[in-house]
């Protein structure tokens, strides 16, 4: 059984809704990536502030500064891992959106192809009906002339 264009159009609406959902998910993932990158930038700023801070004369303060440097390095490493994970999620979301977008485009092309085929079929049918009408009319005239 051949599906009608209207059924394909309903299917296209569903596909477009799925594509929109995937686009929203992608936007959410991109926002999360931007958020964790911004956090890393803040950590980098803190690290730069501590690196450029005056070196204290007090041994305890020097030890605390060293500890702070170590904690900032560890925090940067953790943040880099979060960024990598967020980037991976962005890539996955982009792949899903791309697949759904391609499915929508393909279905849209199929619908357009079906529409053109239906229009051509309708035009042929209309031409056939007109030809049959003209033939009947000519036959009726011939019949009327013979009487």
C-alpha positions as a LaTeX table, in Angstrom:
\begin{tabular}{lrrr}
\hline
Residue & $x$ (\AA) & $y$ (\AA) & $z$ (\AA) \\
\hline
Unk1 & 0.00 & 0.00 & 0.00 \\
Unk2 & 1.34 & 3.44 & $-0.95$ \\
Unk3 & 1.22 & 6.04 & 1.81 \\
Unk4 & $-0.53$ & 9.27 & 0.94 \\
Unk5 & 1.22 & 12.62 & 1.07 \\
Unk6 & $-0.97$ & 13.62 & 4.03 \\
Unk7 & 0.27 & 10.66 & 6.06 \\
Unk8 & 3.85 & 11.56 & 5.19 \\
Unk9 & 3.15 & 15.16 & 6.23 \\
Unk10 & 1.89 & 13.96 & 9.62 \\
Unk11 & 5.03 & 11.86 & 9.96 \\
Unk12 & 7.12 & 14.92 & 9.01 \\
Unk13 & 5.49 & 16.95 & 11.80 \\
Unk14 & 6.49 & 14.25 & 14.28 \\
Unk15 & 10.03 & 14.17 & 12.89 \\
Unk16 & 10.28 & 17.97 & 13.06 \\
Unk17 & 9.10 & 17.89 & 16.68 \\
Unk18 & 11.81 & 15.32 & 17.45 \\
Unk19 & 14.33 & 17.51 & 15.65 \\
Unk20 & 13.24 & 20.50 & 17.76 \\
Unk21 & 13.63 & 18.48 & 20.95 \\
Unk22 & 17.11 & 17.49 & 19.83 \\
Unk23 & 17.92 & 21.14 & 19.09 \\
Unk24 & 16.80 & 22.14 & 22.60 \\
Unk25 & 18.93 & 19.35 & 24.09 \\
Unk26 & 21.90 & 20.54 & 22.03 \\
Unk27 & 21.38 & 24.12 & 23.24 \\
Unk28 & 21.27 & 22.87 & 26.84 \\
Unk29 & 24.51 & 20.91 & 26.35 \\
Unk30 & 26.19 & 23.95 & 24.77 \\
Unk31 & 25.06 & 26.12 & 27.69 \\
Unk32 & 26.52 & 23.58 & 30.12 \\
Unk33 & 29.80 & 23.53 & 28.18 \\
Unk34 & 29.93 & 27.32 & 28.30 \\
Unk35 & 29.23 & 27.24 & 32.04 \\
Unk36 & 32.05 & 24.79 & 32.84 \\
Unk37 & 34.44 & 26.66 & 30.53 \\
Unk38 & 33.56 & 29.88 & 32.36 \\
Unk39 & 34.26 & 28.18 & 35.68 \\
Unk40 & 37.65 & 27.08 & 34.35 \\
Unk41 & 38.36 & 30.65 & 33.27 \\
Unk42 & 37.57 & 31.80 & 36.81 \\
Unk43 & 39.89 & 29.17 & 38.26 \\
Unk44 & 42.58 & 30.29 & 35.85 \\
Unk45 & 42.09 & 33.87 & 37.00 \\
Unk46 & 42.40 & 32.81 & 40.66 \\
Unk47 & 45.50 & 30.81 & 39.82 \\
Unk48 & 47.06 & 33.80 & 38.07 \\
Unk49 & 46.25 & 36.02 & 41.05 \\
Unk50 & 47.97 & 33.60 & 43.41 \\
Unk51 & 50.94 & 33.17 & 41.10 \\
Unk52 & 51.44 & 36.92 & 40.95 \\
Unk53 & 50.83 & 37.49 & 44.64 \\
Unk54 & 53.67 & 38.77 & 46.74 \\
Unk55 & 55.66 & 36.00 & 48.29 \\
Unk56 & 55.20 & 36.16 & 52.04 \\
Unk57 & 58.14 & 36.12 & 54.47 \\
Unk58 & 56.28 & 33.92 & 56.91 \\
Unk59 & 56.92 & 30.18 & 56.48 \\
Unk60 & 53.34 & 29.27 & 57.42 \\
Unk61 & 51.94 & 31.71 & 54.88 \\
Unk62 & 54.35 & 30.36 & 52.27 \\
Unk63 & 53.19 & 26.84 & 53.05 \\
Unk64 & 49.54 & 27.96 & 52.76 \\
Unk65 & 50.27 & 29.62 & 49.41 \\
Unk66 & 51.87 & 26.39 & 48.17 \\
Unk67 & 48.82 & 24.43 & 49.33 \\
Unk68 & 46.53 & 26.89 & 47.54 \\
Unk69 & 48.56 & 26.49 & 44.32 \\
Unk70 & 48.25 & 22.71 & 44.59 \\
Unk71 & 44.50 & 22.92 & 45.21 \\
Unk72 & 44.04 & 25.25 & 42.25 \\
Unk73 & 46.04 & 22.88 & 39.99 \\
Unk74 & 43.86 & 19.98 & 41.10 \\
Unk75 & 40.70 & 22.04 & 40.63 \\
Unk76 & 41.89 & 22.97 & 37.10 \\
Unk77 & 42.49 & 19.29 & 36.30 \\
Unk78 & 39.01 & 18.41 & 37.56 \\
Unk79 & 37.51 & 21.26 & 35.57 \\
Unk80 & 39.34 & 20.11 & 32.44 \\
Unk81 & 37.73 & 16.68 & 32.94 \\
Unk82 & 34.30 & 18.34 & 33.31 \\
Unk83 & 34.92 & 20.30 & 30.10 \\
Unk84 & 35.89 & 17.14 & 28.24 \\
Unk85 & 32.73 & 15.40 & 29.47 \\
Unk86 & 30.58 & 18.41 & 28.55 \\
Unk87 & 32.20 & 18.55 & 25.10 \\
Unk88 & 31.45 & 14.86 & 24.64 \\
Unk89 & 27.81 & 15.47 & 25.54 \\
Unk90 & 27.69 & 18.38 & 23.07 \\
Unk91 & 29.10 & 16.12 & 20.36 \\
Unk92 & 26.52 & 13.43 & 21.13 \\
Unk93 & 23.66 & 15.94 & 21.16 \\
Unk94 & 24.91 & 17.45 & 17.88 \\
Unk95 & 25.04 & 13.99 & 16.28 \\
Unk96 & 21.47 & 13.24 & 17.42 \\
Unk97 & 20.22 & 16.59 & 16.13 \\
Unk98 & 22.04 & 16.07 & 12.85 \\
Unk99 & 20.49 & 12.61 & 12.38 \\
Unk100 & 17.01 & 13.94 & 13.13 \\
Unk101 & 17.53 & 16.98 & 10.91 \\
Unk102 & 18.66 & 14.72 & 8.06 \\
Unk103 & 15.61 & 12.49 & 8.60 \\
Unk104 & 13.34 & 15.54 & 8.39 \\
Unk105 & 15.05 & 16.75 & 5.22 \\
Unk106 & 14.81 & 13.32 & 3.62 \\
Unk107 & 11.14 & 13.01 & 4.47 \\
Unk108 & 10.50 & 16.53 & 3.18 \\
Unk109 & 12.17 & 15.60 & $-0.13$ \\
Unk110 & 10.10 & 12.42 & $-0.31$ \\
Unk111 & 6.91 & 14.40 & 0.26 \\
Unk112 & 7.84 & 16.86 & $-2.47$ \\
Unk113 & 8.59 & 13.97 & $-4.84$ \\
Unk114 & 5.24 & 12.35 & $-4.01$ \\
Unk115 & 3.42 & 15.65 & $-4.51$ \\
Unk116 & 4.96 & 16.10 & $-7.95$ \\
Unk117 & 4.12 & 12.50 & $-8.84$ \\
Unk118 & 0.50 & 12.99 & $-7.68$ \\
Unk119 & 0.26 & 16.25 & $-9.63$ \\
Unk120 & 1.59 & 14.54 & $-12.77$ \\
Unk121 & $-0.83$ & 11.63 & $-12.28$ \\
Unk122 & $-3.72$ & 14.06 & $-11.76$ \\
Unk123 & $-2.73$ & 16.01 & $-14.86$ \\
Unk124 & $-2.61$ & 12.79 & $-16.92$ \\
Unk125 & $-5.99$ & 11.73 & $-15.58$ \\
Unk126 & $-7.47$ & 15.15 & $-16.35$ \\
Unk127 & $-6.01$ & 15.05 & $-19.85$ \\
Unk128 & $-7.42$ & 11.54 & $-20.37$ \\
Unk129 & $-10.86$ & 12.71 & $-19.21$ \\
Unk130 & $-10.69$ & 15.72 & $-21.52$ \\
Unk131 & $-9.64$ & 13.49 & $-24.43$ \\
Unk132 & $-12.49$ & 11.07 & $-23.70$ \\
Unk133 & $-14.95$ & 13.96 & $-23.47$ \\
Unk134 & $-13.71$ & 15.39 & $-26.77$ \\
Unk135 & $-13.94$ & 11.95 & $-28.38$ \\
Unk136 & $-17.50$ & 11.47 & $-27.11$ \\
Unk137 & $-18.44$ & 14.96 & $-28.27$ \\
Unk138 & $-16.97$ & 14.28 & $-31.71$ \\
Unk139 & $-18.71$ & 10.91 & $-31.87$ \\
Unk140 & $-22.02$ & 12.53 & $-30.87$ \\
Unk141 & $-21.59$ & 15.18 & $-33.58$ \\
Unk142 & $-20.81$ & 12.46 & $-36.12$ \\
Unk143 & $-23.90$ & 10.56 & $-35.04$ \\
Unk144 & $-26.05$ & 13.70 & $-35.24$ \\
Unk145 & $-24.69$ & 14.55 & $-38.72$ \\
Unk146 & $-25.52$ & 11.06 & $-40.09$ \\
Unk147 & $-29.16$ & 11.41 & $-39.19$ \\
\hline
\end{tabular}
